[in-house]
Amino acid sequence: MSNFLLGLFIVLTFVFFFIAVFLGSQHLKKFYHMQDFIESSNSLVSWYYPGPKTGKGGMRNIVLHGKEPFSILVGFRLEIPLLGFSGFDHVGFASSNSNGLIVISQYLGRRPYWCQYMANTDLCNNPVTVTSTEEDQRLIPTNVYPPHWYQKHLGFYG
């Protein structure tokens, strides 16, 4: 009986390993398609977060201004050096009010990185600017993106 269970365990381990490899490769393929699309469009708005001046970072308002209403995919530049991958990873969606204003409360961690927003508007006709000033921190956010537990407690990815 114990040999049967050991054999079953080995077989299931291999099956689950290959399923994980397959799903991981499909996920990376999604990132590559998204990166190809972004590079061929004129809809990416980027904002560089230099890291906190003091402390560990935390939740902070990021404000996007346009001349007219628009929507965005909220994301960041994901870099996986081990795989040689760098691309856009979206984590949410937001729409502006009628004045073309979006206020996002997003976790900004200990390290610098690029916040990226894929807009559904022509940036030549409706330029979108990004700010995160002390005045912006008094605004009420329309979308909130809290940290994952590993970002907040372990410091990974942010």
C-alpha positions, 0 to 999 in steps of 0.5 A: 500500500505504501509503494502505491501511495509513493508512486501516486505521489510521484506521478501527481507531483510530475503532473502538477509540475507540468501543469504549473509550467504550462500555466506559467508559460501561458501567463508570460505569453499574455505579458508578451502580447500586452507588451507588443500591443503597448509598443505599437500604440500611442496610449501609454502614460508613465509616471516614475516613482522614485521611492519614499524620501523616508520610511517604507512607503505606503498608500498614496494618491496618484492623479491623472488629468485629461481634457475630456473623460477617459478610462485607463488600465492601471498597472506597473512595469514588471521586470523579471530578470531571471526570465529576461522579461520586462513589460506592463502588468495591469492590476486594475481599471479606472474611469475619469469623471466628466472633467477628465480627472482620476484619483487613484490610491495606490500602494507605493513601496520602498523601491523606485518603479514605473507606474504605467497607465494604458489609456483609451484616448488619443493622447495627442488630442487629450493629453493625460498628465500624472501628478502625486503632490501633497495637494493631491493627497487631500483628494478623495480617491475613486479607485483604491489598490491596496498592497498584497501581503508580500509587498507590505510585510516582506517588501517584495515588488514594491 
